[in-house]
Amino acid sequence: MNKDLFIKKVMEYADIKDKESAERGVQIIFSLLSHRLTEQEQSDVAAQLPVELKRMWNNRVWAPNFFRLSGKRLKYRHKIELMSLVDNEIKREGLPLHAESLTMAVFHVLKELISTGESDEIAMMLPGEIREFYKAA
């Protein structure tokens, strides 16, 4: 699956009409998810992504900026915290997206793209509520 097909599927699942907004939404979710994983797990997932999606996955700008501005590590533990982070980014950028449906769509399409074993490893690294949300996607 290439980047365009990935974005198209996210658009379908989340009922997003604008491709640029969908692409930016994928970058937000990828950034938040990848920075919640260990570096080894980030690399393992990246190894299964096509080059264009790998660039989006390995975007190391958002989380370091968060750390620099807040002085805290990015360690959301509850679904409401994750949705708040997603929603804040959506609003900050003025995107016509819904946080929960976007996150669910990106998780779903990501799980279609990577191996079941890799998806299970991601799930095991996520805290309870978020793990269940990820598995349900």
PyMOL commands that set and color helices and strands:
alter all, ss='L'
color gray80, all
select helices_A, chain A and resi 3-14+19-34+39-46+51-57+62-70+79-93+99-113+116-125+128-136
alter helices_A, ss='H'
color red, helices_A
deselect
rebuild
show_as cartoon
